[in-house]
Amino acid sequence: MALPGDAQGPVNQRIYRALREAIVKGLYPPGSPLSEKEVADRFGVSRQPVREAFIKLGEAGLVQVLPQRGTFVMKISPRRVEDGRFIREAVEVAVAGRAAERIGPAQLDAMARLLARQRQAADDNDTAAFLDLDDAFHQAIAAAAECPAVWQTIENIKANMDRVRYLSLAEVSPLERLIEQHEAVFEALRKRDAPAAQAAMGHHLRELTISFEPIRARNPGWFGAQDD
């Protein structure tokens, strides 16, 4: 594992992003131990930024520190998933409406290219690439709304949502259906139709309520109790 390619930001933030990505993508299943020393050695840093990254991972509901035992990857919290989905819908629906009022031709062209790459990822059955492009699409909408800081807020609340998305997503929510939902958002943005953009975004983000239970049923060992 390496630090994110960009050299921007404090080391602890870069370690956090690298570990978050690894946990979200399932490289560290629930119960996996994380050692400050081993992580520090892997990244070639002192323990202090690793300790700070662990604290942030704990705040995101990804790890738990057990006194005298160590730090362990947590099971996915259904409550955190639903809370994150609810907050994300409330924020991104508003962002989509604002983006429809402010988006420019260059931004629409960039989104069209993202959609084309999503279709290619779906054709290749490359779920990981598709999900990276999905994030890029939503981030582009936030940028078009001139709310770039919103995406950072969304990233902070959606870690458990992302873990669910990486568990058999293509079998439960076909990538083609997600692309159709993205296209509906894009078409509303292209027409500068704020109410339609908001409705399309809300419909898209409620997809997780449909896919959550089938995904949990297929991966019971990854999930905690309902109130965790």
N, C-alpha and C positions, 0 to 999 in steps of 0.2 A: 504494500500500500504506500502511496506517495501523497504528499501534500497537494492540494489543488494547484493546478498549473499557474494560476495567476499569483503574483507575489504580493498582492495588495492585502491589507488588513493585518491585524495582530496575529502572531503565531497561534495563540490559543483559539482564535476564531477559525483559522485555517484547519487546525487539528479537529475542531468541532465539526466542520463541514465534511471532512474526510471520513470521520467516524460515523457521522449521521448517515452519509450516503451508504456506507458499508452495512450499517444496521438496517436501514430502510430496504436495501436490495437483498436482505436475507443472508448476507455473508456471515453475520453473527446471529445465529438463532437464539430464541429466548433461553435464558439460563447460561449463556456463554459468559465466561469471566473476562474482565478487562483489567489488566495489570498496568498501573501507572508506570512502573519501571520498563515493562516490555514495550509499551506504546512510546514512551520517551526514547528508548533505544532505537525503535523502528524509525522514528522521525528525526532522530539526531538532535533532540532538544532536552532541556532540563525537565524535571517533574512538574514544576510550577505551572507552565501553560497547559500541560496534560490534565492536572488537577482542576484547573479552571474550565477546561473543555468538558470534563466529566460533570462538573456542576451544571453546566448549561444543558448537557444531555439529560441530566436528571430533571431539570425544569421542563424539558420537552416530553418527559414521560418515557424516555427510551432506556434509561439505566436506573438501577437502584443501588445505593451504597449501604451495605450491611456491616455494621461495626464488628471489627475483629474477624470478618470473613472476606470482605473485598467488594468489588463493584461488578454487578452482573446485568446483562441485558434483560430487560423486563418483557413480559408477555404483552401483547397488544391489548390496550384498554378499550373496551367497547364504548365506555362513557366518553373517553377522550376523543375517540373517532367521531362520535355523533356531535360532541361539542365543537370540534374543529370543523366538521362539515357545516354545521349551522352558522358558525361565525363566518366561515369562508363564503357561504352563499350570500349572507347579508352584505358583506363587503364587496364581493365581486359583482353582484347584481348592480349595485350603485356605480361601481367602476365602469361596467359595460355601458351604462346609460351615459355617463360622462364621456367615455371614449367615442361614442357615436356622434357626439356634438363637436369633438375636437380632432378626430382622426384626419390625417392627410394622405395624399396619393402614395407617397413613398412608404408610409407605414402599411397601407393596404397591400401594396406590392410585396412587402416583406412577409406579411401574414399569408398571402397567397402562396409564397414559396414554402413557408412552413407547412401549410396544408398539403402541398405536393410531396414534401418529404415524409409527412405522416402517412400518406397513401403508399409511398414506396416501402416504408417500414412495415405497414400492414401486409403488403404483398409479400414481403420477406419473412413475415411472421416474427419480426424482431420487436418483442414487447418492450424490452429495456430501452431501445432507441425511440420507440413510439412515446414512452412516458417522458423521456427527456424532451422530446419535441412538444409534447403536451404542455409541460411546464413553460417552455419557451413561448408558446402561443399565448398562454395566460399572462405571462410577464410582458409580452408585447402589447397586450390590451391595456395593462396598467400604465405602460409607458405612453401609449397613445392618449390615455386620459390625463397625462401629465401628473401621475401619482406614483412615481417609481418607488417611493418608500413603502407603499402599500404592499408590494410584492414581498419585501423583507418581512413584514408583519405576517403575511399569509404563510410564508415558509416556516415561521416560528410556531405556528399552530397546527400545521398539517402533517407533522412527522408520522403520527400513527395512521392517519389517512393514507399516506404514501406506502406504508408497510402493507396495508390491505391491498392497495393497488398492484403491488408486486406479487401477490399470491394468486396465481391462476386467473389473472384478470381477463386474459383473452378468452378463456372458456366460459366466463360468466357474463362479461360485458364485451361482446365482440368489438374488435377495433373498428370495424366498418361502421358500427352504430355510433361510436364516439366521434368518428370523423364526420358523420352526418350532422351530429350535434354541433361540432365546431363550425361546419359549413353554414349552419343556420345562424350562428352568432356572427360569423363573417359577413353573410349576406345582409344582415340587419345593420352592421357597422358600415358596409359599403353604401347602403341606402340612407345612412345617417338617421335611422329610425330608432330613437332611444328606447321607447317602450318595447319594441320588438327585440332589441338587443338584450334588454333586461329579462324579458320572458324566456328567450332562448338560453341565456346564461343560467337562469334559475332551473330550467328543465335539465340542462346538462349536469349541473352540480348535484341534483337530486338523484342522479344515476347511482350513487354510492348506496343510497337507501335500498335500492333494488338488489344490488350485488352483494351487500355485506353479509347477509345470513347464509347464502350459498357458499361464499368464500370461507366463512367461519366453520360451516359444517364440513368442508373438505379439509380444513387445517385446524382441528380442535386444539392441538397442542401449542398453537401459537397465540391463543387468546386467553385472557384472564376472565374473571367473573364479571358479570354485567356492571357491577358498581365499582370495579377497580379503577 
